[in-house]
Structure formats: C-alpha cells, structure tokens
Amino acid sequence: MTTQSGESSASADPACRELTALVGEYNRALNQGPAPFDLRRAEHLYKRDESFMAYDLSPPTAGYAGWKSYEAAWYRIMANYASFYLAPNDDLRIGRRGDAAWTSFSFKVWGERRGGQRYDAEGRATLIWVREGGNWRITHEHVSTPRAPLAPAPTG
C-alpha cells in the first residue's frame, strides 16, 4: 500500500488503517459469487443521500446523482449476472486530509452472465470518503476499465 496522507505514515495513522479495512470490506461485500446480488451487503459503507455521486462502467455517462438512482441502477445492472467475483490487486493507495479521504485500487472481476456467457475483466476504483459522526462513508465512487490505446490512423 502506498499512502499519500499529509498527516502521517500509513502504519502510524489510525484513519489510514481504518480506511484499509473498509476498502477490504467493500471488496468482500461486492464479491458475491453465485448468490443473487444484494447491495445491502455494502450499503453501510456509503453516504446514502442526495449528495452521493457515482460514475460507473455502465451508462449514463452523466453518472448517478443521489443514492436512490445509484441503488436502482445497481440492481438493474447486476440482474444480468449469474455470478460475480471480484478480487482486488495489491495496489491500494490512500490519501487523506482531515475528514476527507480517497482510496484507489485496481481489481479483477469474473463470473458468468445470465444465459451462461463467461466474462473476465479488469478495472479500477476510486472512492472518496468523508468522516461524519466518527464513521467513514463513500460519498463518491468512480469505477472504470483500462482501455487499449487507439490504433494509429492509416496513412495514405
């Protein structure tokens, strides 16, 4: 883990240790295997109000403003999967300034879509956290996939 906290090193910073544990909990909650997808396994990690914002792999490109729109979209999207496995890579980065923090990491997902088609992909997640009432909550989530560079245009 690389930490970019301006306050102290990761090993000495209780907030960074707490955020490391929360990211682990996030990944375990989303690694749902063959079970029907249940966002309730992870929702306690989120700031579930209208200030929440997410940009995901799926449309809309304007993202999801507010918890209710995100929650509805997740169930609609995850209904397409018969199994969903997620494994984070060992590249967690944490930054923090007071009661705001950001974490980023890459991951692998695999499983089977409804209808039997297998999938295997890589992605990245950046989570922005705020601490309110002593608890860290995700207020912004951005998930993306690495893209291959565009091929150069053919020349004449």
DAJOWO-V189464 format. One record per residue. RES is the residue in one letter. D_CENTER is the distance of its C-alpha to the mean C-alpha in whole Angstrom. Layout:
RES_D_CENTER / RES_D_CENTER
//
This chain:
M_17 / T_18 / T_18 / Q_19 / S_20 / G_23 / E_24 / S_25 / S_24 / A_21 / S_23 / A_25 / D_23 / P_22 / A_19 / C_17 / R_18 / E_17 / L_13 / T_13 / A_14 / L_11 / V_9 / G_11 / E_11 / Y_8 / N_8 / R_11 / A_11 / L_9 / N_11 / Q_14 / G_17 / P_20 / A_19 / P_19 / F_15 / D_15 / L_12 / R_15 / R_14 / A_11 / E_12 / H_14 / L_11 / Y_11 / K_14 / R_15 / D_17 / E_18 / S_17 / F_13 / M_12 / A_9 / Y_10 / D_9 / L_11 / S_13 / P_16 / P_17 / T_17 / A_17 / G_14 / Y_14 / A_16 / G_16 / W_14 / K_17 / S_16 / Y_13 / E_14 / A_17 / A_15 / W_12 / Y_15 / R_17 / I_15 / M_14 / A_18 / N_19 / Y_18 / A_20 / S_18 / F_14 / Y_13 / L_10 / A_12 / P_10 / N_13 / D_15 / D_14 / L_12 / R_13 / I_14 / G_16 / R_17 / R_20 / G_22 / D_19 / A_17 / A_14 / W_11 / T_9 / S_8 / F_8 / S_9 / F_9 / K_12 / V_12 / W_15 / G_18 / E_20 / R_20 / R_23 / G_26 / G_25 / Q_24 / R_22 / Y_18 / D_17 / A_14 / E_12 / G_9 / R_8 / A_4 / T_6 / L_6 / I_10 / W_11 / V_15 / R_17 / E_20 / G_22 / G_21 / N_18 / W_15 / R_12 / I_9 / T_11 / H_9 / E_6 / H_6 / V_6 / S_9 / T_12 / P_14 / R_18 / A_21 / P_23 / L_26 / A_29 / P_32 / A_34 / P_37 / T_40 / G_44
//
